[in-house]
Amino acid sequence: MSNEKKRILTREQFIKGSLAGLVLVGGAGALLTGCSETAESDSPPANTNNNNNNNNSEIAAAAWPFTYQKLDPDKAEELAFQSYLDGHG
């Protein structure tokens, strides 16, 4: 064996380094949120669906919360299987 010293990383050093990295990444993310555009209103955009514009961001959001509907397990199973066979799932 050579006289080289092996650098051993202790658990404490690993945790301190990991936390420091997380703080740096989190701080950079917090700074980048200031670069985003702010919405002028909290409501979803109106649905202006014309043939020249296929932008998905203009589709109105569904009402929330959705109402509960009991599902038929056999029908759901058949629909899922057919969707899998068609390549949509």
PyMOL Python script that loads the backbone (N, CA, C, O; Angstrom):
from pymol import cmd

cmd.read_pdbstr("""\
ATOM      1  N   MET A   1       0.834  -1.176   0.000  1.00  0.00           N
ATOM      2  CA  MET A   1       0.000   0.000   0.000  1.00  0.00           C
ATOM      3  C   MET A   1       0.878   1.238   0.000  1.00  0.00           C
ATOM      4  O   MET A   1       1.981   1.246   0.546  1.00  0.00           O
ATOM      5  N   SER A   2       0.372   2.254  -0.610  1.00  0.00           N
ATOM      6  CA  SER A   2       1.111   3.503  -0.647  1.00  0.00           C
ATOM      7  C   SER A   2       0.865   4.304   0.622  1.00  0.00           C
ATOM      8  O   SER A   2      -0.017   3.984   1.418  1.00  0.00           O
ATOM      9  N   ASN A   3       1.658   5.346   0.791  1.00  0.00           N
ATOM     10  CA  ASN A   3       1.545   6.173   1.984  1.00  0.00           C
ATOM     11  C   ASN A   3       0.472   7.262   1.841  1.00  0.00           C
ATOM     12  O   ASN A   3       0.406   8.173   2.666  1.00  0.00           O
ATOM     13  N   GLU A   4      -0.355   7.177   0.817  1.00  0.00           N
ATOM     14  CA  GLU A   4      -1.415   8.163   0.622  1.00  0.00           C
ATOM     15  C   GLU A   4      -2.462   8.019   1.716  1.00  0.00           C
ATOM     16  O   GLU A   4      -2.862   6.913   2.079  1.00  0.00           O
ATOM     17  N   LYS A   5      -2.892   9.157   2.226  1.00  0.00           N
ATOM     18  CA  LYS A   5      -3.945   9.128   3.226  1.00  0.00           C
ATOM     19  C   LYS A   5      -5.293   9.083   2.512  1.00  0.00           C
ATOM     20  O   LYS A   5      -5.551   9.839   1.575  1.00  0.00           O
ATOM     21  N   LYS A   6      -6.121   8.196   2.971  1.00  0.00           N
ATOM     22  CA  LYS A   6      -7.469   8.127   2.411  1.00  0.00           C
ATOM     23  C   LYS A   6      -8.319   9.189   3.091  1.00  0.00           C
ATOM     24  O   LYS A   6      -8.317   9.312   4.316  1.00  0.00           O
ATOM     25  N   ARG A   7      -9.021   9.931   2.311  1.00  0.00           N
ATOM     26  CA  ARG A   7      -9.905  10.947   2.869  1.00  0.00           C
ATOM     27  C   ARG A   7     -11.217  10.259   3.219  1.00  0.00           C
ATOM     28  O   ARG A   7     -11.910   9.730   2.350  1.00  0.00           O
ATOM     29  N   ILE A   8     -11.538  10.276   4.480  1.00  0.00           N
ATOM     30  CA  ILE A   8     -12.758   9.638   4.961  1.00  0.00           C
ATOM     31  C   ILE A   8     -13.783  10.728   5.242  1.00  0.00           C
ATOM     32  O   ILE A   8     -13.515  11.677   5.980  1.00  0.00           O
ATOM     33  N   LEU A   9     -14.927  10.583   4.660  1.00  0.00           N
ATOM     34  CA  LEU A   9     -16.012  11.529   4.841  1.00  0.00           C
ATOM     35  C   LEU A   9     -16.904  11.023   5.966  1.00  0.00           C
ATOM     36  O   LEU A   9     -17.532   9.971   5.851  1.00  0.00           O
ATOM     37  N   THR A  10     -16.951  11.768   7.031  1.00  0.00           N
ATOM     38  CA  THR A  10     -17.781  11.342   8.151  1.00  0.00           C
ATOM     39  C   THR A  10     -19.237  11.692   7.885  1.00  0.00           C
ATOM     40  O   THR A  10     -19.538  12.503   7.008  1.00  0.00           O
ATOM     41  N   ARG A  11     -20.121  11.093   8.626  1.00  0.00           N
ATOM     42  CA  ARG A  11     -21.548  11.347   8.498  1.00  0.00           C
ATOM     43  C   ARG A  11     -21.845  12.827   8.766  1.00  0.00           C
ATOM     44  O   ARG A  11     -22.669  13.431   8.079  1.00  0.00           O
ATOM     45  N   GLU A  12     -21.179  13.400   9.755  1.00  0.00           N
ATOM     46  CA  GLU A  12     -21.396  14.800  10.111  1.00  0.00           C
ATOM     47  C   GLU A  12     -20.972  15.724   8.974  1.00  0.00           C
ATOM     48  O   GLU A  12     -21.672  16.689   8.668  1.00  0.00           O
ATOM     49  N   GLN A  13     -19.833  15.437   8.345  1.00  0.00           N
ATOM     50  CA  GLN A  13     -19.364  16.251   7.232  1.00  0.00           C
ATOM     51  C   GLN A  13     -20.320  16.139   6.039  1.00  0.00           C
ATOM     52  O   GLN A  13     -20.597  17.127   5.358  1.00  0.00           O
ATOM     53  N   PHE A  14     -20.808  14.943   5.802  1.00  0.00           N
ATOM     54  CA  PHE A  14     -21.736  14.723   4.696  1.00  0.00           C
ATOM     55  C   PHE A  14     -23.023  15.519   4.895  1.00  0.00           C
ATOM     56  O   PHE A  14     -23.511  16.165   3.967  1.00  0.00           O
ATOM     57  N   ILE A  15     -23.569  15.468   6.113  1.00  0.00           N
ATOM     58  CA  ILE A  15     -24.823  16.171   6.389  1.00  0.00           C
ATOM     59  C   ILE A  15     -24.616  17.680   6.290  1.00  0.00           C
ATOM     60  O   ILE A  15     -25.460  18.374   5.723  1.00  0.00           O
ATOM     61  N   LYS A  16     -23.521  18.202   6.825  1.00  0.00           N
ATOM     62  CA  LYS A  16     -23.245  19.635   6.744  1.00  0.00           C
ATOM     63  C   LYS A  16     -23.108  20.068   5.286  1.00  0.00           C
ATOM     64  O   LYS A  16     -23.640  21.110   4.903  1.00  0.00           O
ATOM     65  N   GLY A  17     -22.416  19.303   4.484  1.00  0.00           N
ATOM     66  CA  GLY A  17     -22.249  19.634   3.070  1.00  0.00           C
ATOM     67  C   GLY A  17     -23.563  19.566   2.306  1.00  0.00           C
ATOM     68  O   GLY A  17     -23.829  20.398   1.439  1.00  0.00           O
ATOM     69  N   SER A  18     -24.384  18.570   2.630  1.00  0.00           N
ATOM     70  CA  SER A  18     -25.674  18.430   1.958  1.00  0.00           C
ATOM     71  C   SER A  18     -26.585  19.592   2.304  1.00  0.00           C
ATOM     72  O   SER A  18     -27.258  20.139   1.430  1.00  0.00           O
ATOM     73  N   LEU A  19     -26.612  19.973   3.573  1.00  0.00           N
ATOM     74  CA  LEU A  19     -27.460  21.085   3.989  1.00  0.00           C
ATOM     75  C   LEU A  19     -27.003  22.395   3.362  1.00  0.00           C
ATOM     76  O   LEU A  19     -27.830  23.217   2.967  1.00  0.00           O
ATOM     77  N   ALA A  20     -25.704  22.591   3.269  1.00  0.00           N
ATOM     78  CA  ALA A  20     -25.184  23.803   2.640  1.00  0.00           C
ATOM     79  C   ALA A  20     -25.595  23.856   1.163  1.00  0.00           C
ATOM     80  O   ALA A  20     -25.964  24.915   0.656  1.00  0.00           O
ATOM     81  N   GLY A  21     -25.529  22.734   0.493  1.00  0.00           N
ATOM     82  CA  GLY A  21     -25.949  22.675  -0.906  1.00  0.00           C
ATOM     83  C   GLY A  21     -27.432  22.955  -1.074  1.00  0.00           C
ATOM     84  O   GLY A  21     -27.837  23.654  -2.002  1.00  0.00           O
ATOM     85  N   LEU A  22     -28.234  22.414  -0.182  1.00  0.00           N
ATOM     86  CA  LEU A  22     -29.671  22.657  -0.248  1.00  0.00           C
ATOM     87  C   LEU A  22     -30.004  24.127  -0.019  1.00  0.00           C
ATOM     88  O   LEU A  22     -30.886  24.681  -0.675  1.00  0.00           O
ATOM     89  N   VAL A  23     -29.297  24.752   0.909  1.00  0.00           N
ATOM     90  CA  VAL A  23     -29.534  26.169   1.185  1.00  0.00           C
ATOM     91  C   VAL A  23     -29.180  27.008  -0.042  1.00  0.00           C
ATOM     92  O   VAL A  23     -29.904  27.944  -0.383  1.00  0.00           O
ATOM     93  N   LEU A  24     -28.076  26.680  -0.704  1.00  0.00           N
ATOM     94  CA  LEU A  24     -27.681  27.431  -1.896  1.00  0.00           C
ATOM     95  C   LEU A  24     -28.681  27.250  -3.033  1.00  0.00           C
ATOM     96  O   LEU A  24     -29.041  28.217  -3.704  1.00  0.00           O
ATOM     97  N   VAL A  25     -29.123  26.034  -3.249  1.00  0.00           N
ATOM     98  CA  VAL A  25     -30.083  25.770  -4.313  1.00  0.00           C
ATOM     99  C   VAL A  25     -31.420  26.436  -3.998  1.00  0.00           C
ATOM    100  O   VAL A  25     -32.050  27.020  -4.880  1.00  0.00           O
ATOM    101  N   GLY A  26     -31.851  26.348  -2.745  1.00  0.00           N
ATOM    102  CA  GLY A  26     -33.107  26.986  -2.350  1.00  0.00           C
ATOM    103  C   GLY A  26     -33.044  28.490  -2.474  1.00  0.00           C
ATOM    104  O   GLY A  26     -34.021  29.121  -2.877  1.00  0.00           O
ATOM    105  N   GLY A  27     -31.911  29.074  -2.134  1.00  0.00           N
ATOM    106  CA  GLY A  27     -31.757  30.514  -2.262  1.00  0.00           C
ATOM    107  C   GLY A  27     -31.772  30.960  -3.710  1.00  0.00           C
ATOM    108  O   GLY A  27     -32.340  32.002  -4.038  1.00  0.00           O
ATOM    109  N   ALA A  28     -31.152  30.177  -4.576  1.00  0.00           N
ATOM    110  CA  ALA A  28     -31.159  30.517  -5.998  1.00  0.00           C
ATOM    111  C   ALA A  28     -32.575  30.407  -6.558  1.00  0.00           C
ATOM    112  O   ALA A  28     -32.979  31.230  -7.380  1.00  0.00           O
ATOM    113  N   GLY A  29     -33.321  29.413  -6.128  1.00  0.00           N
ATOM    114  CA  GLY A  29     -34.702  29.268  -6.578  1.00  0.00           C
ATOM    115  C   GLY A  29     -35.566  30.420  -6.116  1.00  0.00           C
ATOM    116  O   GLY A  29     -36.435  30.883  -6.856  1.00  0.00           O
ATOM    117  N   ALA A  30     -35.336  30.893  -4.890  1.00  0.00           N
ATOM    118  CA  ALA A  30     -36.106  32.021  -4.369  1.00  0.00           C
ATOM    119  C   ALA A  30     -35.797  33.291  -5.146  1.00  0.00           C
ATOM    120  O   ALA A  30     -36.684  34.117  -5.362  1.00  0.00           O
ATOM    121  N   LEU A  31     -34.553  33.453  -5.566  1.00  0.00           N
ATOM    122  CA  LEU A  31     -34.197  34.629  -6.342  1.00  0.00           C
ATOM    123  C   LEU A  31     -34.795  34.581  -7.743  1.00  0.00           C
ATOM    124  O   LEU A  31     -35.151  35.619  -8.301  1.00  0.00           O
ATOM    125  N   LEU A  32     -34.907  33.397  -8.310  1.00  0.00           N
ATOM    126  CA  LEU A  32     -35.431  33.269  -9.661  1.00  0.00           C
ATOM    127  C   LEU A  32     -36.930  33.507  -9.731  1.00  0.00           C
ATOM    128  O   LEU A  32     -37.440  33.822 -10.806  1.00  0.00           O
ATOM    129  N   THR A  33     -37.654  33.371  -8.631  1.00  0.00           N
ATOM    130  CA  THR A  33     -39.088  33.617  -8.680  1.00  0.00           C
ATOM    131  C   THR A  33     -39.378  35.081  -8.936  1.00  0.00           C
ATOM    132  O   THR A  33     -40.465  35.412  -9.410  1.00  0.00           O
ATOM    133  N   GLY A  34     -38.459  35.955  -8.644  1.00  0.00           N
ATOM    134  CA  GLY A  34     -38.641  37.366  -8.945  1.00  0.00           C
ATOM    135  C   GLY A  34     -38.566  37.650 -10.434  1.00  0.00           C
ATOM    136  O   GLY A  34     -38.970  38.725 -10.878  1.00  0.00           O
ATOM    137  N   CYS A  35     -38.056  36.710 -11.209  1.00  0.00           N
ATOM    138  CA  CYS A  35     -37.935  36.898 -12.648  1.00  0.00           C
ATOM    139  C   CYS A  35     -39.215  36.529 -13.392  1.00  0.00           C
ATOM    140  O   CYS A  35     -39.365  36.864 -14.567  1.00  0.00           O
ATOM    141  N   SER A  36     -40.130  35.848 -12.729  1.00  0.00           N
ATOM    142  CA  SER A  36     -41.338  35.399 -13.403  1.00  0.00           C
ATOM    143  C   SER A  36     -42.325  36.547 -13.554  1.00  0.00           C
ATOM    144  O   SER A  36     -42.319  37.506 -12.783  1.00  0.00           O
ATOM    145  N   GLU A  37     -43.168  36.422 -14.564  1.00  0.00           N
ATOM    146  CA  GLU A  37     -44.176  37.437 -14.798  1.00  0.00           C
ATOM    147  C   GLU A  37     -45.300  37.263 -13.785  1.00  0.00           C
ATOM    148  O   GLU A  37     -45.642  36.139 -13.416  1.00  0.00           O
ATOM    149  N   THR A  38     -45.863  38.359 -13.345  1.00  0.00           N
ATOM    150  CA  THR A  38     -46.978  38.275 -12.409  1.00  0.00           C
ATOM    151  C   THR A  38     -48.278  38.353 -13.180  1.00  0.00           C
ATOM    152  O   THR A  38     -48.390  39.061 -14.180  1.00  0.00           O
ATOM    153  N   ALA A  39     -49.256  37.612 -12.694  1.00  0.00           N
ATOM    154  CA  ALA A  39     -50.570  37.630 -13.321  1.00  0.00           C
ATOM    155  C   ALA A  39     -51.307  38.892 -12.908  1.00  0.00           C
ATOM    156  O   ALA A  39     -51.190  39.340 -11.768  1.00  0.00           O
ATOM    157  N   GLU A  40     -52.069  39.468 -13.836  1.00  0.00           N
ATOM    158  CA  GLU A  40     -52.806  40.672 -13.513  1.00  0.00           C
ATOM    159  C   GLU A  40     -54.051  40.364 -12.700  1.00  0.00           C
ATOM    160  O   GLU A  40     -54.558  41.235 -11.993  1.00  0.00           O
ATOM    161  N   SER A  41     -54.546  39.146 -12.790  1.00  0.00           N
ATOM    162  CA  SER A  41     -55.688  38.756 -11.980  1.00  0.00           C
ATOM    163  C   SER A  41     -55.543  37.288 -11.628  1.00  0.00           C
ATOM    164  O   SER A  41     -54.795  36.552 -12.272  1.00  0.00           O
ATOM    165  N   ASP A  42     -56.263  36.872 -10.601  1.00  0.00           N
ATOM    166  CA  ASP A  42     -56.190  35.484 -10.168  1.00  0.00           C
ATOM    167  C   ASP A  42     -57.143  34.580 -10.944  1.00  0.00           C
ATOM    168  O   ASP A  42     -57.069  33.358 -10.814  1.00  0.00           O
ATOM    169  N   SER A  43     -58.023  35.146 -11.737  1.00  0.00           N
ATOM    170  CA  SER A  43     -58.980  34.337 -12.480  1.00  0.00           C
ATOM    171  C   SER A  43     -58.309  33.745 -13.713  1.00  0.00           C
ATOM    172  O   SER A  43     -57.377  34.339 -14.255  1.00  0.00           O
ATOM    173  N   PRO A  44     -58.780  32.566 -14.169  1.00  0.00           N
ATOM    174  CA  PRO A  44     -58.200  31.959 -15.366  1.00  0.00           C
ATOM    175  C   PRO A  44     -58.537  32.795 -16.590  1.00  0.00           C
ATOM    176  O   PRO A  44     -59.543  33.504 -16.592  1.00  0.00           O
ATOM    177  N   PRO A  45     -57.711  32.725 -17.632  1.00  0.00           N
ATOM    178  CA  PRO A  45     -57.972  33.502 -18.835  1.00  0.00           C
ATOM    179  C   PRO A  45     -59.255  33.052 -19.516  1.00  0.00           C
ATOM    180  O   PRO A  45     -59.665  31.897 -19.398  1.00  0.00           O
ATOM    181  N   ALA A  46     -59.871  33.963 -20.215  1.00  0.00           N
ATOM    182  CA  ALA A  46     -61.111  33.652 -20.920  1.00  0.00           C
ATOM    183  C   ALA A  46     -60.815  32.695 -22.065  1.00  0.00           C
ATOM    184  O   ALA A  46     -59.711  32.678 -22.608  1.00  0.00           O
ATOM    185  N   ASN A  47     -61.803  31.912 -22.417  1.00  0.00           N
ATOM    186  CA  ASN A  47     -61.642  30.944 -23.497  1.00  0.00           C
ATOM    187  C   ASN A  47     -61.906  31.651 -24.821  1.00  0.00           C
ATOM    188  O   ASN A  47     -63.053  31.784 -25.248  1.00  0.00           O
ATOM    189  N   THR A  48     -60.842  32.097 -25.458  1.00  0.00           N
ATOM    190  CA  THR A  48     -60.947  32.751 -26.756  1.00  0.00           C
ATOM    191  C   THR A  48     -60.458  31.770 -27.799  1.00  0.00           C
ATOM    192  O   THR A  48     -59.326  31.856 -28.275  1.00  0.00           O
ATOM    193  N   ASN A  49     -61.306  30.857 -28.139  1.00  0.00           N
ATOM    194  CA  ASN A  49     -60.936  29.778 -29.042  1.00  0.00           C
ATOM    195  C   ASN A  49     -61.256  30.183 -30.472  1.00  0.00           C
ATOM    196  O   ASN A  49     -62.416  30.157 -30.883  1.00  0.00           O
ATOM    197  N   ASN A  50     -60.236  30.555 -31.227  1.00  0.00           N
ATOM    198  CA  ASN A  50     -60.415  30.810 -32.643  1.00  0.00           C
ATOM    199  C   ASN A  50     -59.516  29.870 -33.426  1.00  0.00           C
ATOM    200  O   ASN A  50     -58.649  29.210 -32.852  1.00  0.00           O
ATOM    201  N   ASN A  51     -59.716  29.809 -34.708  1.00  0.00           N
ATOM    202  CA  ASN A  51     -58.998  28.822 -35.526  1.00  0.00           C
ATOM    203  C   ASN A  51     -57.527  29.161 -35.704  1.00  0.00           C
ATOM    204  O   ASN A  51     -56.733  28.265 -35.993  1.00  0.00           O
ATOM    205  N   ASN A  52     -57.132  30.420 -35.541  1.00  0.00           N
ATOM    206  CA  ASN A  52     -55.755  30.812 -35.765  1.00  0.00           C
ATOM    207  C   ASN A  52     -54.880  30.633 -34.534  1.00  0.00           C
ATOM    208  O   ASN A  52     -53.655  30.697 -34.637  1.00  0.00           O
ATOM    209  N   ASN A  53     -55.484  30.408 -33.369  1.00  0.00           N
ATOM    210  CA  ASN A  53     -54.709  30.343 -32.135  1.00  0.00           C
ATOM    211  C   ASN A  53     -54.987  29.015 -31.434  1.00  0.00           C
ATOM    212  O   ASN A  53     -56.101  28.783 -30.963  1.00  0.00           O
ATOM    213  N   ASN A  54     -53.995  28.155 -31.363  1.00  0.00           N
ATOM    214  CA  ASN A  54     -54.144  26.864 -30.703  1.00  0.00           C
ATOM    215  C   ASN A  54     -53.371  26.818 -29.398  1.00  0.00           C
ATOM    216  O   ASN A  54     -52.869  25.760 -29.017  1.00  0.00           O
ATOM    217  N   ASN A  55     -53.267  27.943 -28.707  1.00  0.00           N
ATOM    218  CA  ASN A  55     -52.512  28.023 -27.463  1.00  0.00           C
ATOM    219  C   ASN A  55     -53.315  27.407 -26.327  1.00  0.00           C
ATOM    220  O   ASN A  55     -54.413  27.875 -26.025  1.00  0.00           O
ATOM    221  N   ASN A  56     -52.784  26.362 -25.692  1.00  0.00           N
ATOM    222  CA  ASN A  56     -53.501  25.666 -24.628  1.00  0.00           C
ATOM    223  C   ASN A  56     -53.636  26.483 -23.364  1.00  0.00           C
ATOM    224  O   ASN A  56     -54.469  26.149 -22.521  1.00  0.00           O
ATOM    225  N   SER A  57     -52.859  27.539 -23.190  1.00  0.00           N
ATOM    226  CA  SER A  57     -52.932  28.339 -21.979  1.00  0.00           C
ATOM    227  C   SER A  57     -54.203  29.175 -21.925  1.00  0.00           C
ATOM    228  O   SER A  57     -54.507  29.751 -20.880  1.00  0.00           O
ATOM    229  N   GLU A  58     -54.945  29.255 -23.009  1.00  0.00           N
ATOM    230  CA  GLU A  58     -56.158  30.047 -23.036  1.00  0.00           C
ATOM    231  C   GLU A  58     -57.406  29.225 -22.740  1.00  0.00           C
ATOM    232  O   GLU A  58     -58.513  29.756 -22.822  1.00  0.00           O
ATOM    233  N   ILE A  59     -57.266  27.961 -22.403  1.00  0.00           N
ATOM    234  CA  ILE A  59     -58.409  27.116 -22.070  1.00  0.00           C
ATOM    235  C   ILE A  59     -58.789  27.385 -20.626  1.00  0.00           C
ATOM    236  O   ILE A  59     -57.931  27.373 -19.744  1.00  0.00           O
ATOM    237  N   ALA A  60     -60.058  27.627 -20.379  1.00  0.00           N
ATOM    238  CA  ALA A  60     -60.525  27.934 -19.031  1.00  0.00           C
ATOM    239  C   ALA A  60     -60.379  26.706 -18.133  1.00  0.00           C
ATOM    240  O   ALA A  60     -60.569  25.573 -18.575  1.00  0.00           O
ATOM    241  N   ALA A  61     -60.044  26.946 -16.883  1.00  0.00           N
ATOM    242  CA  ALA A  61     -59.870  25.861 -15.927  1.00  0.00           C
ATOM    243  C   ALA A  61     -61.227  25.318 -15.493  1.00  0.00           C
ATOM    244  O   ALA A  61     -62.221  26.044 -15.481  1.00  0.00           O
ATOM    245  N   ALA A  62     -61.258  24.060 -15.143  1.00  0.00           N
ATOM    246  CA  ALA A  62     -62.485  23.434 -14.656  1.00  0.00           C
ATOM    247  C   ALA A  62     -62.797  23.940 -13.254  1.00  0.00           C
ATOM    248  O   ALA A  62     -61.906  24.368 -12.520  1.00  0.00           O
ATOM    249  N   ALA A  63     -64.063  23.883 -12.898  1.00  0.00           N
ATOM    250  CA  ALA A  63     -64.471  24.324 -11.567  1.00  0.00           C
ATOM    251  C   ALA A  63     -63.901  23.387 -10.512  1.00  0.00           C
ATOM    252  O   ALA A  63     -63.824  22.176 -10.717  1.00  0.00           O
ATOM    253  N   TRP A  64     -63.511  23.949  -9.407  1.00  0.00           N
ATOM    254  CA  TRP A  64     -62.934  23.155  -8.325  1.00  0.00           C
ATOM    255  C   TRP A  64     -63.713  23.388  -7.079  1.00  0.00           C
ATOM    256  O   TRP A  64     -64.112  24.535  -6.880  1.00  0.00           O
ATOM    257  N   PRO A  65     -63.973  22.493  -6.247  1.00  0.00           N
ATOM    258  CA  PRO A  65     -63.614  21.074  -6.313  1.00  0.00           C
ATOM    259  C   PRO A  65     -64.624  20.302  -7.142  1.00  0.00           C
ATOM    260  O   PRO A  65     -65.793  20.674  -7.246  1.00  0.00           O
ATOM    261  N   PHE A  66     -64.145  19.230  -7.721  1.00  0.00           N
ATOM    262  CA  PHE A  66     -65.028  18.389  -8.500  1.00  0.00           C
ATOM    263  C   PHE A  66     -66.006  17.678  -7.574  1.00  0.00           C
ATOM    264  O   PHE A  66     -65.682  17.378  -6.425  1.00  0.00           O
ATOM    265  N   THR A  67     -67.188  17.416  -8.076  1.00  0.00           N
ATOM    266  CA  THR A  67     -68.158  16.684  -7.269  1.00  0.00           C
ATOM    267  C   THR A  67     -67.815  15.201  -7.312  1.00  0.00           C
ATOM    268  O   THR A  67     -67.292  14.698  -8.306  1.00  0.00           O
ATOM    269  N   TYR A  68     -68.117  14.516  -6.222  1.00  0.00           N
ATOM    270  CA  TYR A  68     -67.805  13.091  -6.122  1.00  0.00           C
ATOM    271  C   TYR A  68     -68.788  12.296  -6.949  1.00  0.00           C
ATOM    272  O   TYR A  68     -69.997  12.520  -6.884  1.00  0.00           O
ATOM    273  N   GLN A  69     -68.265  11.367  -7.727  1.00  0.00           N
ATOM    274  CA  GLN A  69     -69.102  10.463  -8.497  1.00  0.00           C
ATOM    275  C   GLN A  69     -68.591   9.047  -8.266  1.00  0.00           C
ATOM    276  O   GLN A  69     -67.408   8.756  -8.445  1.00  0.00           O
ATOM    277  N   LYS A  70     -69.498   8.186  -7.869  1.00  0.00           N
ATOM    278  CA  LYS A  70     -69.133   6.796  -7.631  1.00  0.00           C
ATOM    279  C   LYS A  70     -68.842   6.128  -8.973  1.00  0.00           C
ATOM    280  O   LYS A  70     -69.601   6.274  -9.931  1.00  0.00           O
ATOM    281  N   LEU A  71     -67.736   5.397  -9.026  1.00  0.00           N
ATOM    282  CA  LEU A  71     -67.330   4.726 -10.255  1.00  0.00           C
ATOM    283  C   LEU A  71     -67.724   3.261 -10.222  1.00  0.00           C
ATOM    284  O   LEU A  71     -67.709   2.614  -9.175  1.00  0.00           O
ATOM    285  N   ASP A  72     -68.075   2.758 -11.387  1.00  0.00           N
ATOM    286  CA  ASP A  72     -68.331   1.328 -11.538  1.00  0.00           C
ATOM    287  C   ASP A  72     -66.982   0.663 -11.804  1.00  0.00           C
ATOM    288  O   ASP A  72     -66.369   0.927 -12.838  1.00  0.00           O
ATOM    289  N   PRO A  73     -66.505  -0.192 -10.897  1.00  0.00           N
ATOM    290  CA  PRO A  73     -65.171  -0.783 -11.065  1.00  0.00           C
ATOM    291  C   PRO A  73     -65.007  -1.570 -12.359  1.00  0.00           C
ATOM    292  O   PRO A  73     -63.945  -1.528 -12.981  1.00  0.00           O
ATOM    293  N   ASP A  74     -66.058  -2.291 -12.771  1.00  0.00           N
ATOM    294  CA  ASP A  74     -65.954  -3.087 -13.994  1.00  0.00           C
ATOM    295  C   ASP A  74     -65.837  -2.188 -15.229  1.00  0.00           C
ATOM    296  O   ASP A  74     -65.062  -2.472 -16.143  1.00  0.00           O
ATOM    297  N   LYS A  75     -66.612  -1.107 -15.245  1.00  0.00           N
ATOM    298  CA  LYS A  75     -66.554  -0.177 -16.372  1.00  0.00           C
ATOM    299  C   LYS A  75     -65.198   0.542 -16.409  1.00  0.00           C
ATOM    300  O   LYS A  75     -64.632   0.745 -17.483  1.00  0.00           O
ATOM    301  N   ALA A  76     -64.681   0.925 -15.242  1.00  0.00           N
ATOM    302  CA  ALA A  76     -63.386   1.592 -15.171  1.00  0.00           C
ATOM    303  C   ALA A  76     -62.271   0.653 -15.634  1.00  0.00           C
ATOM    304  O   ALA A  76     -61.341   1.069 -16.325  1.00  0.00           O
ATOM    305  N   GLU A  77     -62.379  -0.611 -15.244  1.00  0.00           N
ATOM    306  CA  GLU A  77     -61.373  -1.599 -15.652  1.00  0.00           C
ATOM    307  C   GLU A  77     -61.376  -1.771 -17.169  1.00  0.00           C
ATOM    308  O   GLU A  77     -60.316  -1.804 -17.794  1.00  0.00           O
ATOM    309  N   GLU A  78     -62.558  -1.879 -17.758  1.00  0.00           N
ATOM    310  CA  GLU A  78     -62.658  -2.057 -19.200  1.00  0.00           C
ATOM    311  C   GLU A  78     -62.146  -0.829 -19.939  1.00  0.00           C
ATOM    312  O   GLU A  78     -61.443  -0.958 -20.941  1.00  0.00           O
ATOM    313  N   LEU A  79     -62.491   0.364 -19.452  1.00  0.00           N
ATOM    314  CA  LEU A  79     -62.031   1.601 -20.081  1.00  0.00           C
ATOM    315  C   LEU A  79     -60.505   1.730 -19.996  1.00  0.00           C
ATOM    316  O   LEU A  79     -59.858   2.147 -20.956  1.00  0.00           O
ATOM    317  N   ALA A  80     -59.941   1.372 -18.847  1.00  0.00           N
ATOM    318  CA  ALA A  80     -58.487   1.440 -18.686  1.00  0.00           C
ATOM    319  C   ALA A  80     -57.782   0.449 -19.609  1.00  0.00           C
ATOM    320  O   ALA A  80     -56.752   0.770 -20.203  1.00  0.00           O
ATOM    321  N   PHE A  81     -58.338  -0.755 -19.728  1.00  0.00           N
ATOM    322  CA  PHE A  81     -57.729  -1.769 -20.587  1.00  0.00           C
ATOM    323  C   PHE A  81     -57.793  -1.355 -22.049  1.00  0.00           C
ATOM    324  O   PHE A  81     -56.822  -1.519 -22.787  1.00  0.00           O
ATOM    325  N   GLN A  82     -58.940  -0.816 -22.473  1.00  0.00           N
ATOM    326  CA  GLN A  82     -59.076  -0.381 -23.865  1.00  0.00           C
ATOM    327  C   GLN A  82     -58.152   0.805 -24.151  1.00  0.00           C
ATOM    328  O   GLN A  82     -57.583   0.906 -25.238  1.00  0.00           O
ATOM    329  N   SER A  83     -58.008   1.693 -23.179  1.00  0.00           N
ATOM    330  CA  SER A  83     -57.113   2.831 -23.339  1.00  0.00           C
ATOM    331  C   SER A  83     -55.655   2.346 -23.465  1.00  0.00           C
ATOM    332  O   SER A  83     -54.878   2.899 -24.243  1.00  0.00           O
ATOM    333  N   TYR A  84     -55.303   1.327 -22.704  1.00  0.00           N
ATOM    334  CA  TYR A  84     -53.958   0.745 -22.784  1.00  0.00           C
ATOM    335  C   TYR A  84     -53.723   0.128 -24.166  1.00  0.00           C
ATOM    336  O   TYR A  84     -52.669   0.322 -24.772  1.00  0.00           O
ATOM    337  N   LEU A  85     -54.711  -0.611 -24.649  1.00  0.00           N
ATOM    338  CA  LEU A  85     -54.566  -1.256 -25.957  1.00  0.00           C
ATOM    339  C   LEU A  85     -54.458  -0.221 -27.082  1.00  0.00           C
ATOM    340  O   LEU A  85     -53.743  -0.432 -28.061  1.00  0.00           O
ATOM    341  N   ASP A  86     -55.174   0.895 -26.933  1.00  0.00           N
ATOM    342  CA  ASP A  86     -55.141   1.935 -27.954  1.00  0.00           C
ATOM    343  C   ASP A  86     -53.876   2.782 -27.872  1.00  0.00           C
ATOM    344  O   ASP A  86     -53.606   3.568 -28.780  1.00  0.00           O
ATOM    345  N   GLY A  87     -53.095   2.639 -26.802  1.00  0.00           N
ATOM    346  CA  GLY A  87     -51.862   3.390 -26.662  1.00  0.00           C
ATOM    347  C   GLY A  87     -52.054   4.774 -26.072  1.00  0.00           C
ATOM    348  O   GLY A  87     -51.187   5.633 -26.232  1.00  0.00           O
ATOM    349  N   HIS A  88     -53.159   5.012 -25.397  1.00  0.00           N
ATOM    350  CA  HIS A  88     -53.422   6.308 -24.796  1.00  0.00           C
ATOM    351  C   HIS A  88     -53.097   6.339 -23.324  1.00  0.00           C
ATOM    352  O   HIS A  88     -53.381   7.347 -22.677  1.00  0.00           O
ATOM    353  N   GLY A  89     -52.529   5.316 -22.760  1.00  0.00           N
ATOM    354  CA  GLY A  89     -52.328   5.286 -21.318  1.00  0.00           C
ATOM    355  C   GLY A  89     -50.972   5.054 -20.896  1.00  0.00           C
ATOM    356  O   GLY A  89     -50.698   5.010 -19.696  1.00  0.00           O
TER     357      GLY A  89
END
""", "prot")
cmd.dss("prot")
cmd.show_as("cartoon", "prot")
cmd.util.cbc("prot")
cmd.orient("prot")
